[in-house]
Amino acid sequence: MMNPVEEKEDEKTEAGEKTEGMEADALPTFSDPAINGFLDNFKLELTQVCQEIGDLTGKQNELLEKVGEHNDVIQNGPELVQLIKVMEDMKGGMDRLSKLRNEMTVVHDRSEKLKNRAEKLEAFCKSAQKKEDDLVAKMDKPGPSDQ
């Protein structure tokens, strides 16, 4: 009895032997005339598709090479060094802006508190001045015994 793994290896070997004898462009021939007729109808289209796929693969490889060269030019160019420097400067500037923003928020909060305190003190001073004026006015009024 064969192990399932060994059976799969045997199948691979058999399939490999079958494909080794065939050329890439040649399709296998079959004995059934219906199958041969069916394959004859699509043989031309299949060979054209295979050629187009080969052409596309070649063009894709050319594009990959061009993109690789372009990436090398960009990575090794002086513009990249300049861009990295600008990005680092921007990061430092953003940090300074963030700190400045926080400080401005603190100053704004403190100025609002001082403004509220000044308004309360002003209201208190006005009420104290009014009380003092009322007391002075009472003292300056001639009483009924003074006449």
C-alpha positions as CSV (number, residue, x, y, z in Angstrom):
1,M,0.0,0.0,0.0
2,M,1.3,3.4,-0.9
3,N,1.5,6.5,1.3
4,P,-0.7,9.4,0.1
5,V,2.4,11.6,-0.1
6,E,4.2,9.0,-2.3
7,E,1.1,8.8,-4.6
8,K,1.2,12.6,-5.1
9,E,4.9,12.5,-5.9
10,D,4.2,9.7,-8.5
11,E,1.5,11.8,-10.1
12,K,3.8,14.7,-10.3
13,T,6.4,12.6,-12.0
14,E,3.9,11.2,-14.5
15,A,2.6,14.7,-15.2
16,G,6.2,16.0,-15.6
17,E,7.0,13.2,-18.0
18,K,3.9,14.1,-20.1
19,T,4.8,17.8,-20.3
20,E,8.5,17.3,-21.0
21,G,7.8,15.8,-24.4
22,M,5.6,18.7,-25.5
23,E,6.8,21.9,-26.9
24,A,5.4,25.2,-25.6
25,D,3.7,26.1,-28.9
26,A,2.5,22.6,-29.9
27,L,-0.8,21.3,-28.5
28,P,-1.2,17.6,-27.9
29,T,-3.2,15.6,-30.5
30,F,-6.1,13.5,-29.6
31,S,-7.6,10.4,-31.3
32,D,-11.2,11.6,-31.1
33,P,-12.1,13.6,-34.2
34,A,-14.6,15.8,-32.3
35,I,-11.9,16.8,-29.9
36,N,-9.5,17.5,-32.7
37,G,-12.1,19.6,-34.5
38,F,-12.8,21.6,-31.3
39,L,-9.1,22.2,-30.8
40,D,-8.5,23.2,-34.4
41,N,-11.2,25.9,-34.0
42,F,-9.4,27.5,-31.0
43,K,-5.7,26.6,-31.9
44,L,-5.1,29.8,-33.8
45,E,-6.7,32.0,-31.1
46,L,-4.8,30.2,-28.3
47,T,-1.5,30.7,-30.1
48,Q,-2.2,34.4,-30.6
49,V,-3.2,34.7,-26.9
50,C,0.1,33.0,-25.9
51,Q,2.1,35.3,-28.1
52,E,0.2,38.4,-26.7
53,I,0.9,37.2,-23.2
54,G,4.5,36.8,-24.0
55,D,4.7,40.3,-25.5
56,L,2.9,41.7,-22.5
57,T,5.3,39.9,-20.1
58,G,8.3,41.3,-22.0
59,K,6.8,44.9,-21.9
60,Q,6.1,44.4,-18.2
61,N,9.7,43.4,-17.6
62,E,10.9,46.5,-19.5
63,L,8.7,48.7,-17.4
64,L,9.9,47.1,-14.2
65,E,13.5,47.8,-15.2
66,K,12.7,51.5,-16.1
67,V,10.8,51.9,-12.8
68,G,13.8,50.4,-10.9
69,E,16.2,52.8,-12.7
70,H,14.0,55.7,-12.0
71,N,13.8,54.8,-8.3
72,D,17.6,54.6,-8.2
73,V,17.8,58.0,-9.7
74,I,15.3,59.4,-7.2
75,Q,16.9,57.7,-4.2
76,N,20.4,58.8,-5.0
77,G,19.5,62.3,-6.2
78,P,20.4,65.5,-4.3
79,E,16.7,66.4,-4.2
80,L,16.0,63.6,-1.8
81,V,18.6,64.9,0.6
82,Q,17.0,68.4,0.3
83,L,13.5,66.9,0.8
84,I,14.6,65.0,3.9
85,K,16.1,68.2,5.4
86,V,12.9,70.2,4.6
87,M,10.8,67.4,6.3
88,E,13.0,67.5,9.4
89,D,12.7,71.3,9.5
90,M,8.9,71.0,9.1
91,K,8.8,68.6,12.0
92,G,10.8,71.0,14.2
93,G,8.6,73.9,13.1
94,M,5.4,71.9,13.9
95,D,6.8,71.1,17.4
96,R,7.5,74.8,18.0
97,L,4.0,75.8,16.7
98,S,2.4,73.2,19.0
99,K,4.3,74.6,22.0
100,L,3.4,78.1,21.0
101,R,-0.2,77.2,20.6
102,N,-0.3,75.6,24.1
103,E,1.4,78.7,25.6
104,M,-1.1,81.0,23.8
105,T,-4.0,78.9,25.2
106,V,-2.6,79.3,28.8
107,V,-2.1,83.0,28.3
108,H,-5.7,83.4,26.9
109,D,-7.1,81.5,29.9
110,R,-5.1,83.6,32.4
111,S,-6.2,86.8,30.7
112,E,-9.9,85.7,30.8
113,K,-9.6,85.0,34.5
114,L,-7.9,88.3,35.1
115,K,-10.6,90.1,33.1
116,N,-13.4,88.4,35.2
117,R,-11.5,89.3,38.4
118,A,-11.2,92.9,37.3
119,E,-14.9,93.1,36.5
120,K,-15.8,91.7,39.9
121,L,-13.4,94.1,41.6
122,E,-14.9,97.0,39.7
123,A,-18.4,96.0,40.7
124,F,-17.3,95.6,44.3
125,C,-15.6,99.0,44.2
126,K,-18.8,100.6,42.8
127,S,-21.0,99.1,45.4
128,A,-18.6,100.1,48.2
129,Q,-18.4,103.7,46.8
130,K,-22.2,103.8,46.6
131,K,-22.5,102.7,50.3
132,E,-19.9,105.3,51.3
133,D,-21.8,108.0,49.4
134,D,-25.0,107.0,51.0
135,L,-23.4,107.1,54.5
136,V,-21.9,110.5,53.8
137,A,-25.2,111.8,52.5
138,K,-27.0,110.6,55.7
139,M,-24.4,112.4,57.9
140,D,-24.7,115.6,55.9
141,K,-28.5,115.8,56.2
142,P,-29.6,118.1,58.8
143,G,-31.5,116.3,61.5
144,P,-34.8,117.7,63.0
145,S,-33.0,118.9,66.1
146,D,-30.5,121.0,64.2
147,Q,-33.2,123.5,63.0
